[in-house]
């Protein structure tokens, strides 16, 4: 584990560098900082319990914990970063906002940023692939007390992430889909609550999403169905044979989506 280092707090970056997680088409003119979060991070922030001790893993510039602290929404925070450049950016954000006594910035991999004395009650992991988030949670299981709320925002790979949550007795409390800058994002909120079982379709679509059927959710899967059909058509035209297992997997997904939208 990397040596702990505390950052300060950041007030407002006059010319903030856009964090890599938010570096998406269409955000060129957006001044994203600890006062102006992306819509995606605002939705993540809304799921952090009031008064929480938050661990923001992969915090990048530290915008999320600093924004929540500035609003008086959390009691304390740890901002964890595995890479040196974003770690220093988070330190600067915390320092400039005068929050060094309330937000600890640590250079560490995944949940290794959390220490026993932190009293963490909520963990946010945003802007990574679902498989990456799953691996962070799995490799850091020893640092989870089981009392934390997990607020996860995967960039794809939701199915394997939900599978990990189910396998480790986490119940999904809330899910939402939002579209920002031509990308669809999902937010999954979960807490450990004993054994839970989800069907294969629920793991694929999200159990609560299937019930709520929000406009953003349905529009996302209409787009996905078009992509699946396009993929199957490409398979059919391929010069080299595509493994039958792969064809059947995509065909099954297309069938599930068709049934969902019916």
C-alpha positions in Angstrom: 0.0 0.0 0.0 1.3 3.4 -0.8 2.3 5.7 2.0 -0.6 7.9 3.2 -0.4 11.5 2.4 -3.0 14.1 3.4 -4.1 16.7 1.0 -5.7 20.0 1.6 -8.9 21.3 0.4 -9.6 23.0 -2.7 -11.6 26.0 -3.1 -12.2 26.7 -6.7 -9.9 26.0 -9.6 -9.8 29.0 -11.8 -8.9 27.0 -14.8 -9.5 23.4 -13.8 -8.2 20.6 -16.0 -11.1 18.4 -16.9 -10.8 15.1 -15.1 -10.2 12.1 -17.3 -13.4 10.4 -16.2 -15.4 13.3 -17.5 -13.3 13.8 -20.6 -16.2 13.1 -23.0 -17.3 14.6 -26.3 -19.5 17.6 -25.7 -17.9 18.7 -22.5 -15.2 20.9 -24.1 -16.7 24.2 -22.9 -18.0 22.9 -19.5 -16.0 24.2 -16.5 -16.3 21.1 -14.3 -15.0 21.6 -10.8 -16.0 21.2 -7.2 -18.8 23.7 -7.6 -20.1 22.5 -11.0 -20.2 18.8 -11.1 -21.3 16.9 -14.2 -25.0 15.7 -14.2 -23.6 12.2 -13.6 -21.7 13.1 -10.5 -24.6 15.2 -9.2 -26.8 12.0 -9.4 -24.1 10.1 -7.6 -23.9 12.8 -4.9 -27.7 12.6 -4.4 -27.3 8.9 -3.2 -24.6 9.7 -0.6 -26.4 9.7 2.8 -26.4 13.0 4.7 -23.6 13.1 7.3 -21.7 10.2 5.8 -18.0 9.5 6.0 -17.3 9.0 2.3 -14.5 7.1 0.6 -14.4 8.3 -3.0 -12.2 5.7 -4.8 -10.6 6.9 -8.1 -11.4 10.4 -7.0 -9.4 12.1 -9.7 -9.6 15.8 -8.9 -11.5 15.2 -5.7 -14.5 17.2 -7.0 -17.2 14.9 -5.6 -16.0 14.8 -1.9 -15.1 18.5 -2.0 -18.5 19.5 -3.5 -20.3 17.4 -0.8 -18.2 18.9 2.0 -18.7 22.4 0.7 -22.5 21.8 0.8 -22.3 20.4 4.4 -23.7 17.1 3.1 -20.9 14.8 4.6 -19.0 14.7 7.8 -15.6 13.6 6.5 -14.1 12.0 3.4 -11.2 10.0 2.0 -10.2 10.6 -1.6 -8.2 7.7 -3.0 -6.2 7.8 -6.2 -3.8 5.2 -7.6 -2.1 7.6 -10.1 0.3 10.4 -9.0 -1.0 13.2 -11.2 -4.7 12.9 -10.2 -3.6 12.4 -6.6 -1.8 15.7 -6.7 -4.8 17.3 -8.4 -7.1 16.1 -5.6 -4.6 17.4 -3.0 -4.7 20.8 -4.6 -8.5 20.9 -4.8 -8.8 20.0 -1.2 -6.1 22.4 -0.1 -7.5 25.3 -2.1 -10.9 24.8 -0.5 -9.4 24.8 3.0 -10.7 21.2 3.7 -7.5 19.5 4.6 -8.8 18.8 8.1 -11.9 17.1 6.8 -10.8 15.3 3.6 -7.8 13.0 3.5 -6.2 12.4 0.1 -4.4 9.1 -0.2 -2.2 7.6 -2.9 -3.3 4.0 -2.9 -4.8 1.3 -5.1 -8.6 0.8 -4.8 -9.9 0.1 -1.3 -6.4 0.2 0.2 -7.1 3.9 0.5 -9.5 3.1 3.4 -8.0 2.6 6.9 -9.8 1.1 9.9 -10.0 4.3 11.8 -11.7 6.2 9.0 -15.2 5.1 10.0 -16.3 5.0 6.4 -20.1 4.7 5.9 -20.3 5.2 2.1 -18.1 4.3 -0.8 -18.4 5.9 -4.2 -16.6 4.4 -7.3 -17.4 6.2 -10.5 -16.3 6.4 -14.1 -14.7 3.0 -14.5 -15.8 -0.2 -16.3 -18.0 -2.5 -14.3 -15.4 -5.2 -14.3 -12.9 -2.8 -12.9 -15.2 -1.7 -10.1 -16.0 -5.4 -9.4 -12.3 -6.2 -9.1 -11.7 -3.2 -6.8 -14.4 -4.4 -4.5 -13.3 -8.0 -4.6 -9.6 -7.4 -4.0 -10.5 -5.0 -1.2 -13.2 -7.1 0.5 -11.2 -7.2 3.8 -11.6 -3.4 4.1 -15.4 -3.6 3.8 -17.2 -3.7 7.1 -20.5 -4.6 5.4 -22.1 -1.5 6.9 -21.2 0.9 4.0 -23.5 2.0 1.3 -21.9 1.4 -2.2 -22.7 4.1 -4.8 -21.3 2.7 -8.1 -21.3 4.4 -11.5 -19.9 1.9 -14.0 -19.1 2.9 -17.6 -20.6 -0.3 -19.0 -20.1 -3.8 -17.6 -23.1 -3.5 -15.3 -24.0 -7.2 -15.5 -20.7 -8.6 -13.9 -20.9 -5.9 -11.3 -24.4 -6.9 -10.3 -23.3 -10.5 -10.2 -20.6 -9.6 -7.7 -23.1 -7.7 -5.6 -25.5 -10.7 -5.5 -22.7 -13.2 -4.8 -21.5 -11.0 -1.8 -25.0 -10.5 -0.3 -25.5 -6.9 -1.5 -29.1 -5.9 -2.2 -29.6 -3.3 -4.9 -31.5 -0.4 -3.3 -31.7 2.0 -6.2 -30.7 2.2 -9.8 -31.0 4.8 -12.5 -30.0 5.5 -16.0 -29.0 8.9 -17.3 -27.7 10.1 -20.6 -25.0 12.7 -20.8 -23.0 13.8 -23.8 -24.3 11.0 -26.0 -23.4 8.3 -23.5 -25.7 6.2 -21.3 -24.7 5.8 -17.7 -26.1 3.7 -14.9 -25.9 4.3 -11.2 -26.2 1.3 -8.8 -26.7 1.8 -5.1 -26.4 -1.3 -2.9 -26.0 -2.3 0.8 -25.2 -5.7 2.3 -28.4 -7.2 3.5 -28.0 -11.0 3.5 -28.5 -13.5 0.7 -30.3 -12.1 -2.4 -31.2 -13.7 -5.7 -31.6 -12.0 -9.1 -32.5 -13.7 -12.4 -30.1 -13.6 -15.4 -32.3 -10.9 -17.0 -32.3 -8.9 -13.8 -28.5 -9.0 -13.6 -28.4 -7.9 -17.3 -31.0 -5.0 -17.1 -31.1 -4.2 -13.4 -33.9 -5.5 -11.2 -35.2 -2.2 -10.2 -34.8 -0.7 -13.7 -36.9 -3.5 -15.1 -39.7 -2.5 -12.7 -39.5 1.3 -13.1 -39.0 1.3 -16.9 -38.0 4.9 -17.0 -38.0 6.7 -20.3 -34.1 6.9 -20.2 -33.9 3.2 -19.5 -36.2 2.3 -22.4 -34.5 4.6 -24.8 -31.1 3.1 -23.8 -32.3 -0.4 -24.6 -33.9 0.6 -27.9 -30.5 1.8 -28.9 -28.9 -1.3 -27.6 -31.3 -3.5 -29.5 -30.3 -1.7 -32.8 -26.7 -2.3 -31.9 -27.3 -6.1 -31.3 -29.1 -6.5 -34.6 -26.3 -4.7 -36.3 -23.7 -7.0 -34.7 -25.6 -10.1 -35.7 -25.8 -8.8 -39.3 -22.1 -8.2 -39.3 -21.5 -11.7 -38.0 -23.6 -13.1 -40.9 -21.5 -11.2 -43.4 -18.1 -12.0 -41.7 -15.6 -13.8 -44.0 -14.4 -15.9 -41.1 -16.9 -17.9 -39.0 -17.8 -16.3 -35.7 -17.8 -18.8 -32.8 -21.4 -20.1 -32.4 -21.3 -19.5 -28.7 -20.7 -15.8 -29.3 -23.5 -15.6 -31.9 -25.9 -17.3 -29.6 -25.0 -15.0 -26.7 -25.7 -11.8 -28.8 -28.9 -13.4 -30.1 -30.0 -14.2 -26.6 -29.4 -10.6 -25.5 -31.3 -9.3 -28.5 -34.2 -11.6 -27.6 -34.2 -10.4 -24.0 -34.2 -6.8 -25.1 -37.1 -7.4 -27.6 -39.1 -9.0 -24.8 -38.3 -6.1 -22.4 -39.5 -3.6 -24.9 -42.6 -5.5 -26.0 
